[in-house]
Amino acid sequence: MTPFFNPGSIEHPDIPIFLGGVNPYMCRLAGEVADGLLMHSLNSVTYIRNVVLPAVQQGLQHSGRPRSAFTLRGTVFPVLGETESELALARTAARQRLAFYASTRTYKAVLEAHGWGDLTDRLHAMAARGEWDAMGREITDDMLDAFCVSSTPAELGQKLRERFDGLVDRLFFNLTYEPVAKHIDWPRLVQELAA
């Protein structure tokens, strides 16, 4: 850098670097060179335990760092509603979003971890034909339950803790049915999850 163009030091020089990743190579790379991993929304406890964590651990071992030096940020689809009809609308919206992600060949490994790998090819072909509405109907209840947490807003904190406690360090919400989000007491939920 030339001496006449020196921006000086910054107030917070240790900025954490996170990588996004789905497949084992990127998860391993994140463990090796990054401060954390941003997992994709199409994820499940099964995939995290069987694929993501082992790959991250390999990367951490290669870099000589402990797991405590790394942040694993999970993403969850909360399917929220106060009533059965609200939950049904939210589940339909979540199915559409899941079908879109599941049609992406890069994410096929996530479905294969559950024995649903053939769904990616089917959904990919449907997307190519523009059959967007029909794609959501391909997502079964078992698939929805694997990738989403269905709950009333008041019970969401407990359900998230049951599913992710000890597995991820942080959670990001991918809200699929936004009108329901206005019913969430966000400050209370954040306190619940922090506890």
N, C-alpha and C positions, 0 to 999 in steps of 0.2 A: 504494500500500500504506500502510495506516495505520502511524504510528510505533510503536504498541504491539504490532503483529504483524509482526515482522521476523525471519525465520528465519536471517538472516545469509548469508554467502557459503558456497558449497560447496567442498569440497576439490579437485574436478576440474571446473572450470566449462566446459571445452571438450569437451562430450560430442558425439561424431559422430552425425549423423542420417542414417540409411539409409532409402531407400524400397524397397518391393517392387514389381516390375513385370515384365510379360511383353511387352505390346504396345508398339509404338514410342512412343506418346505418353508413357507412364509412364517409359520408359527415357530419353527426352529430358528430361522433367521432373526426373528424378533427377539427370541430368547438369547441369541448370541450377541446382537449388536444394539438392541434398543432398550429403552427403559420400561416399555410396556407393549401390550398387544391390544388392539381394538378389534374385537371379534365381530363378525357380521351378524345381522339380525336373524338370518336363517341358521340357527344353532340350537343345540339341545344339550341337556346334561350328559346324555350318552356320548355325544360327539366330543364334548369338552373333556370328559374323563378318559375316553379311549384314544383320542387323536390329538387334541390341542395340548393338553397338559403334558403328555409324554414328549411331544415334539418341542414344546417350550423348554422342558427340563433338559433335553439333549443340548439345546442351544446354550442354556445357562451353564451346563457342565463344561461345554467347550470354552466358554468365556471365563470360567472359574468363579461365577457369581452364585450366591444363594437365591432361592425363590423369593425371599423377603426383599431382595433388591429389584424386584420386577412387579409391575402392576398388570393384572389381567382384567380388562374391562369387557364384561359381558353385555349382551344386548338382549332384551326380552320384549316380546309383543304382549303387553297387558290387554286382555280382552275384558273390558269392564262394562258393568251394567248394574243398576239397582233392581231392575225387574227382569223377568224372563224375556220380555219382548226387547228390552235394551240389550241384554246379553245375546239374543239371537241376531240382532242387527250387527253387533260388534263381531260376532263369530263369522258372519257372512263377509264382513269387510276384511277380517283377518285371513280368511280363506283366499280371497282375491289377492291379497298382498303376498301370502305364502306361495300361491301358485305362480305369480310373476317371478319371485326369486327362485323357486324350484325349477323353473324352465331354463335357468341359466346353467349351462354345462359345467362351468367352473365350480358350482356348488353341489354337483352331483354326489361328491364324496360324503356330504352331510347326510343325504338321504340314504346312501348305500350303508351307512353305519346302522341303519334301522331295517335294512332289507327292502327299501323303497326306491332303489336306483333306477328302475325302469320308468318311474314317474317322470324323471327329468326329460327323457327322450320323448315321451308322450306329450308333455306340456310344451316342450320346445317346438314340436311340430304344430301344435294347436296355436301357439303364439305366431308362428310363421304364417298361418292361415287367418290370423286376426280373430281367433275365437276367444277373446278375452273373458267374456262373461261365463262361458262354459268351463274355463280353466279352474275357477274356484270350486266347482262341484267335484273336481278330482281330488280335492283335499279331504281326507277322511277325518272322523272325530279323533282317531288315534294320532294322526299326524298333527292335527290342531293342538291336541294336548301335549305332544312332545315339544312343540316349538313355541307354545303360548302359555300364559298363565291366565286362566279365566277366573274372575272374581268380582265381588262387589268392591267398590273403592275402599270401604272400611276394612275389608279382609285382605287387601292386596299386600300390605307389608308383611303379614304373617306368612302368606303363601310364598312370597319371594324369599323370605328367610329360609323356609323349609326346603326350597328347591336349590338355592344358590349359596347358602351359608357354608363357608369353608372351601368353596369352589372358585369363586371369582372375588376380586377385590372391590370392584365398582360395577354399577349397572347403569345402562342407558335404556330409556324407554323408547320403543318405536311405536308410537300411538297410531293405530290404524283406523280408529273411529273417533274422531276428535270431538264431536258434540258431548260424548260421555266424559271427556277429560275435564270439562268445566265443573263436574260434580266432585272432583277429587280435592280433598283438603291437603294440598301439597306440603305445607309446613309440617303438619302432623305426620304425613307419610315419611318425609325425610327424617324426622326425629325417630320414628319407629325403626327405620332401616339402619340408622346410625347406632341404635342401641345395641 
